[in-house]
Amino acid sequence: MSAVPGFAIPPVTVVIAHHSGYGHTARQAAAVAEGAASVPRAHADLRDVSTLDESLWSALDAAEAIVFGSPTYMGATSAGFQRFAEASAPVWAARGWQDKLAAGFTNSAGVNGNKDNALLSLTVFAAQHGMTWVPLGLAPGWIYSSGGSPEDLNRLGGFVGAMAQSPSDLGPDEAPGTSDLLTARHLGERVARAALRQALGRAAERALAVTA
C-alpha cells in the first residue's frame, strides 16, 4: 500500500434542530450554536423545527452532526418537537441520518422537572435513526459537593446532554442563566470537534481506498 497523500481538513456543519415554546430553549440553542461555531472549519446552523419545510430537511441531510433541543414539558419533549420527530419517518425509512453524530439539550422551569426523561427521549430518537450520540462530557457541578457553586458548568449534574433551568417568572432575556448557557456552549463545541474528527476519518478512509 502506498503512503496516504495529504488531504485538506474538510469543513463540517452542525445543525441545531430545536423547538422553543417561549424563547428560553431558543436562547440555549443559540449558545450551542456559538460553541459549535467557535471550532475552526465548523459551521453552526440554527434551525427551528416548528417550520417543517424542504430547507430544514436539506440542512439536516447535509449536516455531519445534529444537536436536538426541546423544552421539557410535563416530563417529556414538547409537542412541537415530537411533531418534527414523527415527520422524520421518511428519513428514518431511507436511513438518511445513519452514522451522523447526535447530541441533545433541554430546559425547564424546575431544577429537576424530569429533564432526564426528555434527554433520554432524544437519545432514543437518535438511536432509531442510527446516529451516534455525543454525551455532555462534563463532571457534575454545584450541589454535587459542598464546595460547588451555581456558577459551575453542568451545575444541574446532567450526563446525557446539556440541561438548563429557567424560572417560570423570568423571560428569555433573563433565563437560562450564564452557567447553563456556558454548559450549552460547551456541548456545541464538543460536538463540532467530534464532527471534525469523524470527517477527517472519512477523508483518510477515502484516501486509503484510492492508494490501496
N, C-alpha and C positions, 0 to 999 in steps of 0.2 A: 504494500500500500504506500502510495506517495504521501509526502507531507501535506498537511491541510493548509491551503493558501489562506492569507489574511482575508478577513471579511469585515465589513463595516458593522458597527453596532446598530441593530435595527431599532427604529422608533416603536414605541408601544402606546396604545390608547387604553386608558382605564375609564370605563363608563360608570358613573354613579347613578344608578337607577333607583329612584326614591319616590315615595309618596309622603306628603305632609298635610295634615289636617288644618293646622293653624299657623304654620310657619316655623315652629321650633325645630322640627326634624329637617326642614329645608336648610336651616342655619347649620345644623350638624352636618348635613350633606355637603354644604359649601366648604366646611372645614376639612372633610375627607378629600374633596377635590383639590384644595390648597396643598395638602400633604402630597398627593399624587403628582401634582404639577411641579413640586419642588425638586423632583428627581430628574436629572438630565436625561433627555431623549424620551421622556414620558409626557403624554398629553392627557389631561383630565377633561372629561366630557360629562357635564351635569345634565341629567335627563329626568324630567318629571313624568312618572309613568301614568299620571292621570290622562295624558294625551297619547292614545294608542294609535299612532299614525305610522306610515311607512318610514319616516325619518327615524323614529325610535328603533324599529326593528332593524333597519340598516346599520345604525350605530352599534347596536348590540352584536350584530353579526360580525362587524369589523373589529370589535374590541378584543384585546388579549386577556383582559380581566374585567369582571363586572362586580361592583360593590352594591349590594342590595340594602335599601334602607326603608324602614317603616316605623311609624309611631306604634307603641304598644297600647292597644285599646282592648279593654276587658280581658287582659292577659294574652292577647294574640295580635297578629299583624292586622292592619287596618283593612276594611272592606275595599278601599281604593287600591291597596297593594295586591290584595287577593284577586281582584278583577284582572289586574295585569298578569298575575301568575297563571290564572286559568286561561287567559288569552294567549299564553305562550305554548299552548298544547301543540300547534303545528310545528313549532321549533323543536319541541321535545320529540315528536314523531320522526322528524328528519335528523335528530341528533345534532342539531345546529350549534349547540354550545358545548358539545363534548370536548373535554380536556381544557376548556378555558378555566382561568382562575376565578374564584368567587370569594367574597367576604361579606360581612353584614354589620349593620348598626341599628340601634333603636333608641327611642326616647319616650319617657312617660313622666307624668306629674309625680308619681310616687318614687321613693328611693328604690323600692323593690318593684312593686307593680307587676310581678311575674314577667319582667323583661326577658329572662332566660327562655321562657316559652316562645316568645316572639323570635328570638335569635335562633332557637332550635328549629322553628318552622322555616326560617330562611335557609338553614343548612340542609334540611330535607328537600326543599325546593331545588337547591343547587345540586344535591346528590341525584335527584331524579333526572336532572339534565346532564349527568355525567361529568360535572365540574369538580375541580379540586379546591377544597376550602382552605383559606388562609386565616388562621386564628389571630387574635389580637397580639399575642406575644409580649404581654406586659405582666409583671408581678402585680398583685393587688396592692392598692394604697389605702390611705385614710384609716378607717377603723379596723383594718386587719391587725394592726398593732397599736399599742397605747401611744406610741410616738408619731403616729400618722397625722397627716394634715389634709383638710379638704381641698387643698391646692395640689395634691398629688395627682400624677397621671393615673388613670384607672382607679379613681377614688371609689368607684362603686364595685370594684372587685370582679369584673367580668373576665372571661377567658375566651369564649366562643367568638365574641365580636365586641364592638365599642358600644358602651351604654352611656346614656345621658339622662339627666333629670331636670325637668323644667317645672317649677312651681305653678300651680293652676291659675294663680292670680298675677302672673308675670307674662308679658307679651314676648314675642320672638326677638325684640330688640334688646331684651334683658336676660333671656334664658334660651338655651343652656348656658351655664357659666363657663369661665375660662378653662378650668381643668378638664371639663368634659369635651370642650371644643379642641383642646390640645390632644386629648386622647383620640378623638376622631381624626385629627390631622396625622397623628402617628400611624393610625390604621391605613390611611391613604398612601402615606409614604412607604409603608411596609409592603402593601400590595403592589405598588408601582415597581419597587425593587425586585420583588418576586417575579413580576411580569417580564422585566428586563432579563432576568436570569433565564426564564423559560424561553424567551425569544432568542437569546444567544445560543441556548442549547439546540434549538431548532435550526438556527443558521449553521452551527457546527455540524449537525447531523446531515444537513443538505450538502455541505462542503465535503464531508467524508464520503458521501454517496457518489459525488462527482469524481473524486480521486481514487475510489476503490478499484 
